[in-house]
Amino acid sequence: MKKTLLLLFVSLTLAAIAQQGPATTDQSTPSGTMGTNVNFPIERVAAPTSSDLNCAGFVSKNLVADASFISGGVDTPNTTKYGLGELVYLSGKGYELGKRYSIVRELRDPNRYEAYPGQFAQLKAMGQPYAELGTVRIVDTRHREAIAHIETSCGPIIPGDLVAPFVERASIPAHGPLRFDRFLPSTGKASGRIVLAKDFDTELGTGMKVYLNLGSNQGVKPGDYMRAERSYEADLHNDADSLSFKADTTDDTQAKPPLVESGMLNRSKGPVIHVADLPRRAIGEIVILSATPTTSTGMIVFALEDVHIGDIVEIDPQE
């Protein structure tokens, strides 16, 4: 008898759980939504390290002066790439003994590949991209050229790389798991675009660095968070993703297959899918590492799918 009652209790409990549907969160949800862990997933947020902060690179309208640069090292001309712990020679004037300096590189994309229409024009309006390669400390000023010790390294330093004043960047406070609204409509906050990424990458994920056409003039500052979003219209006009829209998705049993964006040359008796009517989806979150008046450098702290150059970003206030 006891066994029968126990089985009956378990059955009733499972039935009650099944009727509840998808798991819900305890937090309040916006009107018109159900707070499930499918449309409001809880995501872990990657914390930027010192290397993330100081090796991210930047885009700026204020050009780094080219009068001070790396001219060689102890093993010149047999060695042309220098790294952590090595000694290098610095051309230029005004170096102070014991002072730290940043080594940066003025960049150009040798591939000249435009990831989205208008990218080159937007990048030109933002300024000049620079890579941050490391820091050096002046250890000898008795010669025509200063001698410096490489104290931190983000990548190989080569002759011609520029010497700039070192600016200490404040650490970004750690962020707890984030409840992420995947289909949040535009909030009207300042928005911009991912115009470029570190190393000229175009397919991006967690930990990678991006350069945005939003800066302190729009209220952006280090530690701010940005939502990365994409419309399905962007997919429709993407050279690769558009192929999926053109692929056959029908089933032999479907009497009237749908058509995506009907036109003069492609018509169907079935329903027409208008891509512009599909909701804009959020694909990841970005934390701002540094900012100039018109640009900012960010790090992707989590991504639900590949982040693309050209994706929209919008300020995401954190409570």
Steps between C-alpha positions, in 0.01 A plus 500: 500500500779740592677427171180576306453834679866593435467427127179704487673796670795490259267483198300801616820698565639428153168594341499833683854576385416414139206742503728786607677507160853636455704582806452858613728735686420672827579845358232728363449498125391775260136524407414277207760235581532175691813481711636165385863397486466476121428865422663629821811280538740553788848550351840504668693821434873476419713736710763708314857435614789745506611358165151556357510863611850586384523293181160580350601771253295806414378731225555874538486823303800622701795351314798365694807706409748308284811687623563239772534138389683169543824509301644160591629279779811337640508238223431736208506416206474127570185542711207712386227385741532572870309368799473491877826565685703620201677833455402734217625836371265798482544780251370843593543756776370570848526152650522496881710246689281246682179609328262256327380541143249317282593345167228522235474427130313705242292244313379434149300205370708336223193309377285811449191288563181693576294290742181698435404783262629829635751352746800684352318834511395449862851396602647807330259719694606331826873556452816291485512146647796410721625173650639506854815287512632543853683732737866587547697674774795727427820359655773710330498853353875557453496448123340666201224239523340387824524136612183342634403170660179329378296445819172378351433354157177456302674386182826535305646852501681596179705798377273788403242438771409822678577611855216673686443621857385222731152543650394266780152358440269437791385143552142408410298370799389138473138449395279220626289279274278710275132439427493569127187612315552350154222695330504835678361770266713810448515705820588827331841505668808604302574243232773442246681224318790258528714652227824306550652225712849427625719327241237589234291197600143486370351199686520570872437331834551531875820680601561666163548875467285733290506868405174697507398833347369618837710694748498731799310761298206256516554432870697177454767429763716206614294243690181565302321206340365485145257254342606361161195452280421396144193522280403227258519761225874513567512123446296539181759740358803306622680318218521174697188505718275602211564159340306335782198717423514377141533133595203265468336468842171342396364153563342280234183485707455880513223607260596868476868557586589849630718745313752744645455852360298435185579705189440521129709191429411290803138449590313234696145408593617455857553758773768767455760544775606863540844499658458856631212378718718249686619619844849637544700255711775564753809289442741600774624751754803731485680684779678826420874496577594852386344793318593808299252781425375321186605135534526224759673166539300212639535133590232241429416352842261236366344410166198284416622471139778642284522878525561673165667820390212737428276376782304767687593591858285680754577617852374242750456663844587262784294504819 
